[in-house]
Amino acid sequence: MKKLLLFIIPCLFLINKVSAQGSDTLTNSTVLKMVNARLSDELIIDVIESSAVNFDLSPGSVDDLVRKNVSQPVIDAMKKSSGTKRPAAPSRPDTEETKTSSTKVEPVAVSAEARPVVVPPPVPVTVSFAENEAFGYVTPVVDLISFHEQEIEKFMISVDEWSRHINDLTASAKKLEEEINRTEKELMELKNADSKAYSGNIIAIRKKLNEQREALENAKEEILKAGEKSVSELEKISNASIKAAGNKYNDVSQNIKSFDPEPAGFVKGTPVKQKTLIINENINPFFKAVLEIPAWHINKIREAERVITQWNEKVRAAVIKAGEIDGKMTPLQQKLAEYQTDQKKFRDEIATVKKQISAVEKEKRSLIDRIEDDSRELSGFYKQENSDVQKILDQRFADIIENISYAFKTNSIL
């Protein structure tokens, strides 16, 4: 009882002092004095609402109030009353009746055990996501876009080189064909000019024609050899490309699975940028079949973009939910810090707030578990893709190599 009186008397003194200064205005300093005197939030709010006020509610001042254990309800009351000049409470004669009436305020200064735990409302969280970015565990998918772009660029460099070489050889062969046609026409005209034996001129032109025909055969042999070399290089590119695709899709799967599931790190996005790819379709007809490969890579880029768009929505929902949970946690932690200034006095309140914090932590853990489940699902998708893309590439390259080999062996395009 003695301790309770020691608590109540300073409180009543401070209340009476504020009331006695009816013409004065409440300031941040006045509120801090009431808080330091251990007045209840309800009593402080009542004083604020019944007094003229002149509070400094700039962000820095509000932060200072929070650091000095001013509760959120009191700060809200200060904000609500700020700028409103309220009439001072009328002074009352210090009579016995008044003293008795003042003494009846005693139930307001209740003991800590009976004091209810008032938790401030959650802090609202606003989350915005930029367009053309990947977030959270979806981020590794961006690597697939750059991978397929690089594969196209490397592949087309080789194709363009093969095409130029074959174009040069083919141009030489066609020039020989044109020369042979002219020589055959000239020779036929000389033969048909009379019925005599072949002249020396005719015999010389025949020799020239045979040499041209032999040169054309050699030119075709060169084209065939160049084609065989291109096919051999294409087989090597096929093996390297299949292996590289398998490794890349495996890395993406692992990176998604091992991504930190803490939503706080999801807000920073990774830009999804695309290069301007130049695919030369005006290549030598022998190699038209190879254009299937860059087309396949472009389709995989589009698939990756769709995955990023779809799964970003799941990440966004998780981040918003995490913000709501953190919004609940912040005022609880502030309340706990307030009570822990006197752990013995606020023992019951501390226990209650800790239970509330534990419930919020459980909710956060459940959210993270769900995020991990989602990331495992996306990781599993790309693990399967790892196997699929290797089989698909192997099939496509084999078909392309078969078609190119046939074209060169038959010289069907020359």
C-alpha positions in Angstrom: 0.0 0.0 0.0 2.9 2.3 0.8 4.4 1.8 -2.7 1.0 2.5 -4.3 0.7 5.8 -2.4 4.2 6.7 -3.4 3.1 6.2 -7.0 -0.3 8.0 -6.8 0.9 11.1 -4.9 3.3 12.4 -7.6 0.7 11.7 -10.2 -1.9 13.7 -8.5 0.6 16.5 -7.9 1.5 16.6 -11.6 -2.2 16.6 -12.6 -3.0 19.4 -10.2 0.0 21.3 -11.5 -1.1 21.0 -15.1 -4.7 22.0 -14.1 -3.4 24.9 -12.1 -1.6 26.2 -15.1 -4.9 26.4 -17.0 -3.7 29.3 -19.2 -0.5 27.4 -20.1 -0.2 25.2 -23.2 0.9 21.6 -23.2 4.2 20.9 -25.0 6.3 17.8 -25.7 8.1 18.5 -22.5 4.9 18.4 -20.5 3.9 15.0 -22.0 7.4 13.6 -21.2 7.0 14.7 -17.6 3.7 12.9 -17.3 5.2 9.8 -18.9 8.2 9.9 -16.6 5.8 10.2 -13.7 4.3 6.8 -14.7 0.9 8.2 -15.5 -1.4 5.9 -17.4 -1.9 6.5 -21.1 -5.6 7.1 -20.4 -4.9 9.8 -17.9 -2.3 11.5 -20.2 -4.7 11.4 -23.1 -7.4 12.9 -21.0 -5.1 15.8 -20.0 -4.2 16.4 -23.6 -7.8 16.4 -24.8 -8.8 18.9 -22.0 -5.9 21.3 -22.5 -4.5 23.8 -25.0 -1.6 22.3 -26.9 1.4 23.3 -28.9 3.2 20.1 -29.8 6.3 19.7 -32.0 5.3 16.7 -34.2 8.0 16.9 -36.8 9.4 13.4 -37.7 12.6 13.9 -35.6 10.5 15.0 -32.5 8.1 12.1 -32.9 11.1 9.7 -33.0 12.5 11.3 -29.9 9.1 10.8 -28.1 9.1 7.1 -29.1 12.7 6.7 -27.8 11.6 8.2 -24.5 8.9 5.6 -24.1 5.9 7.7 -25.1 3.3 5.2 -26.3 1.7 5.3 -29.7 -1.9 6.1 -28.3 -0.4 9.1 -26.6 1.4 10.2 -29.8 -1.8 9.7 -31.7 -3.7 11.9 -29.2 -1.0 14.6 -29.5 -1.4 14.5 -33.3 -5.1 14.7 -33.1 -5.0 17.7 -30.7 -2.1 19.4 -32.3 -2.9 23.0 -33.4 -6.2 23.0 -31.5 -6.4 25.6 -28.8 -8.6 24.2 -26.1 -9.9 26.4 -23.3 -8.2 25.9 -20.1 -10.1 24.0 -17.4 -11.8 26.4 -15.0 -9.9 26.7 -11.7 -11.6 25.4 -8.6 -11.1 26.7 -5.1 -8.9 24.5 -3.1 -11.7 23.5 -0.7 -12.1 20.3 1.3 -14.7 19.2 -1.2 -12.3 19.8 -4.0 -9.6 17.9 -2.3 -12.0 15.0 -1.6 -13.0 15.1 -5.3 -9.3 15.1 -6.3 -8.6 12.2 -4.0 -11.4 10.2 -5.8 -9.1 10.2 -8.9 -7.2 7.6 -7.1 -8.7 4.6 -9.1 -7.2 6.0 -12.3 -3.7 5.3 -11.0 -4.3 1.6 -10.8 -1.6 -1.0 -10.1 0.4 -2.6 -12.9 -1.3 -6.0 -12.3 -4.7 -4.5 -13.2 -3.6 -2.3 -16.1 -4.8 -3.5 -19.5 -2.3 -4.0 -22.3 -3.2 -1.6 -25.1 -1.4 -2.5 -28.4 -1.1 0.2 -31.0 -2.5 -0.5 -34.5 -0.3 -2.2 -37.1 2.0 0.1 -39.1 0.7 0.2 -42.7 3.1 -1.0 -45.4 3.1 0.1 -49.0 5.0 -2.1 -51.5 5.6 -1.2 -55.1 7.3 -3.3 -57.8 9.0 -1.9 -60.9 8.1 -3.3 -64.3 10.6 -5.5 -66.2 12.3 -6.7 -63.1 12.5 -10.0 -61.3 12.2 -10.3 -57.5 13.2 -12.7 -54.8 13.8 -16.3 -55.7 12.6 -15.5 -59.3 15.8 -13.5 -59.9 17.9 -16.4 -61.1 15.6 -16.9 -64.0 17.0 -13.7 -65.5 20.2 -15.5 -66.1 18.5 -17.8 -68.6 17.6 -14.8 -70.8 21.3 -13.7 -71.1 22.3 -17.3 -71.5 20.1 -17.9 -74.5 21.1 -14.5 -76.0 24.8 -15.5 -75.7 24.2 -18.9 -77.3 22.5 -17.3 -80.3 25.4 -14.8 -80.8 28.1 -17.5 -80.6 26.2 -19.8 -82.8 25.5 -17.3 -85.5 29.1 -16.2 -85.6 30.1 -19.7 -86.7 27.2 -20.0 -89.1 28.1 -16.7 -90.8 31.7 -17.8 -91.2 30.6 -21.2 -92.8 28.2 -19.3 -95.0 30.8 -16.8 -96.3 33.3 -19.6 -97.1 30.7 -21.7 -99.0 29.5 -18.6 -100.8 33.0 -17.9 -102.0 33.5 -21.5 -103.2 30.0 -21.7 -104.7 30.6 -18.4 -106.6 33.8 -19.8 -108.1 32.0 -23.0 -109.1 29.2 -21.1 -110.8 31.7 -19.0 -112.6 33.3 -22.2 -114.0 29.9 -23.4 -115.0 29.2 -20.3 -117.0 32.7 -20.5 -118.7 32.0 -24.2 -119.5 28.6 -23.2 -121.1 30.3 -20.6 -123.3 33.1 -22.9 -124.3 30.6 -25.7 -125.2 28.6 -23.2 -127.3 31.8 -22.0 -129.1 33.0 -25.5 -129.7 29.6 -26.6 -131.1 29.5 -23.7 -133.6 33.0 -24.6 -134.9 32.2 -28.3 -135.3 29.0 -27.5 -137.1 30.6 -25.0 -139.5 31.9 -27.7 -141.9 32.3 -31.4 -142.5 36.1 -31.4 -142.3 38.2 -33.0 -139.6 38.7 -31.2 -136.4 41.0 -28.3 -136.8 43.8 -27.4 -134.4 41.5 -24.6 -133.0 38.8 -27.1 -132.3 41.2 -29.5 -130.6 42.6 -26.6 -128.5 39.1 -25.6 -127.4 38.3 -29.2 -126.5 41.3 -29.3 -124.3 40.3 -26.1 -122.6 36.8 -27.5 -122.1 38.1 -30.6 -120.4 40.3 -28.5 -118.1 37.3 -26.3 -117.2 35.2 -29.4 -116.4 38.0 -30.8 -114.2 38.2 -27.5 -112.4 34.5 -27.6 -111.8 34.8 -31.1 -110.3 37.6 -29.9 -108.0 35.5 -26.9 -107.0 32.6 -29.2 -106.1 35.0 -31.3 -104.1 36.1 -28.2 -102.2 32.5 -27.3 -101.5 31.9 -30.9 -100.2 35.0 -30.8 -98.0 34.0 -27.4 -96.6 30.5 -28.8 -96.0 31.9 -31.8 -94.2 34.1 -29.5 -92.1 31.1 -27.3 -91.2 29.1 -30.4 -90.2 32.0 -31.6 -88.0 32.2 -28.2 -86.3 28.4 -28.2 -85.9 28.6 -31.6 -84.1 31.1 -30.1 -81.7 28.9 -27.0 -81.2 25.9 -29.3 -80.6 27.7 -31.2 -77.8 29.0 -28.0 -76.2 25.6 -26.3 -76.4 23.7 -29.3 -74.9 26.2 -29.5 -72.0 26.1 -25.7 -71.5 22.3 -25.6 -71.4 22.2 -28.5 -68.9 24.6 -26.7 -66.6 22.8 -23.4 -66.8 19.4 -24.8 -66.1 20.8 -26.8 -63.2 22.5 -23.7 -61.8 19.2 -21.7 -62.1 17.4 -24.5 -60.3 19.9 -24.6 -57.5 20.1 -20.8 -57.1 16.3 -20.6 -56.8 16.2 -23.3 -54.2 19.0 -21.7 -52.1 17.7 -18.2 -52.4 17.3 -16.5 -49.0 13.5 -16.7 -48.2 13.4 -13.6 -46.0 10.9 -11.3 -47.8 12.7 -8.2 -46.7 15.4 -8.9 -49.4 12.8 -9.4 -52.1 12.0 -5.7 -52.7 15.2 -5.0 -54.6 14.6 -6.2 -58.2 16.9 -7.4 -61.0 16.3 -5.7 -64.4 15.1 -8.0 -67.1 17.0 -6.6 -70.1 17.1 -8.0 -73.6 19.7 -7.4 -76.3 18.9 -6.5 -79.8 19.7 -9.7 -81.6 20.7 -9.6 -85.2 20.1 -13.0 -86.9 21.3 -13.0 -90.5 18.7 -15.1 -92.4 20.4 -14.4 -95.7 22.8 -17.3 -95.4 24.0 -19.8 -97.9 21.1 -22.2 -98.8 23.2 -25.2 -97.6 22.7 -23.8 -94.0 19.1 -22.7 -93.9 18.3 -25.6 -91.6 20.5 -24.1 -88.8 18.1 -21.2 -88.3 16.0 -23.5 -86.2 18.5 -23.2 -83.4 18.3 -19.4 -82.8 14.5 -19.7 -83.2 14.5 -22.3 -80.4 16.6 -20.0 -78.1 14.3 -17.1 -78.8 11.3 -19.2 -77.7 13.1 -20.2 -74.5 13.7 -16.5 -73.8 10.0 -15.8 -74.1 9.2 -18.7 -71.8 11.6 -17.3 -69.2 9.8 -13.9 -69.5 6.5 -15.5 -68.9 7.8 -17.4 -65.8 9.2 -14.2 -64.4 5.9 -12.4 -64.8 3.8 -15.2 -63.3 6.0 -15.9 -60.3 6.6 -12.3 -59.6 3.0 -12.1 -58.5 3.6 -14.8 -55.9 6.6 -12.9 -54.6 4.7 -9.6 -54.5 1.9 -11.2 -52.5 4.5 -12.6 -50.0 6.2 -9.3 -49.6 2.9 -7.5 -48.9 2.0 -10.2 -46.4 5.4 -9.9 -44.7 4.9 -6.1 -44.5 1.6 -6.6 -42.8 3.2 -9.0 -40.3 6.1 -6.6 -39.6 3.5 -3.9 -39.2 2.0 -5.9 -36.3 5.4 -6.6 -34.8 6.8 -3.1 -34.6 4.2 -1.7 -32.1 4.4 -4.8 -30.1 8.2 -4.5 -29.8 7.8 -0.8 -28.8 5.3 -1.8 -26.2 7.5 -4.5 -24.8 10.4 -2.0 -24.6 8.2 0.3 -22.7 7.2 -2.3 -20.2 10.7 -3.7 -19.7 11.8 -0.4 -18.1 10.2 -1.9 -15.0 10.0 -5.6 -15.4 8.8 -6.3 -11.9 6.0 -3.8 -12.1 4.9 -4.8 -15.6 5.4 -8.5 -15.3 1.9 -9.5 -16.5 1.9 -7.0 -19.3 5.3 -8.3 -20.5 4.1 -11.8 -20.5 1.0 -10.8 -22.5 3.0 -8.9 -25.1 5.5 -11.7 -25.4 2.7 -14.1 -26.2 1.4 -11.7 -28.9 4.9 -11.4 -30.3 5.3 -15.1 -30.4 2.0 -15.4 -32.3 3.2 -12.9 -34.9 6.6 -14.7 -35.2 4.7 -17.9 -35.8 2.8 -16.2 -38.6 6.0 -14.9 -40.1 7.5 -18.4 -39.9 4.5 -19.8 -41.7 4.9 -17.2 -44.4 8.6 -18.1 -44.9 7.7 -21.8 -45.1 5.2 -21.0 -47.8 7.9 -19.0 -49.7 10.3 -21.9 -49.4 7.6 -24.2 -50.8 7.1 -21.9 -53.7 10.8 -21.6 -54.4 11.1 -25.4 -54.3 8.3 -25.7 -56.8 10.0 -23.3 -59.2 13.3 -25.0 -58.6 11.8 -28.3 -59.4 10.4 -26.9 -62.7 13.8 -25.9 -63.8 15.4 -29.2 -62.6 13.0 -30.9 -65.1 13.8 -28.3 -67.7 17.5 -29.2 -67.3 16.7 -32.7 -68.6 14.2 -31.6 -71.2 16.3 -29.0 -72.9 19.2 -31.3 -73.4 17.0 -33.9 -75.1 15.3 -31.3 -77.2 18.6 -29.7 -78.3 20.1 -33.1 -79.1 17.1 -33.9 -81.3 17.2 -30.6 -83.1 20.9 -30.6 -83.8 20.8 -34.2 -85.1 18.1 -33.3 -87.5 19.9 -30.2 -88.7 23.2 -32.1 -89.2 21.4 -34.8 -91.2 19.8 -32.2 -93.5 23.0 -30.2 -94.1 25.0 -33.4 -94.8 22.4 -34.5 -97.4 22.5 -31.1 -99.1 26.2 -31.1 -99.5 26.5 -34.8 -100.6 24.0 -34.3 -103.4 25.1 -30.8 -104.3 21.4 -30.3 -104.7 21.7 -26.5 -104.0 24.6 -25.8 -106.4 
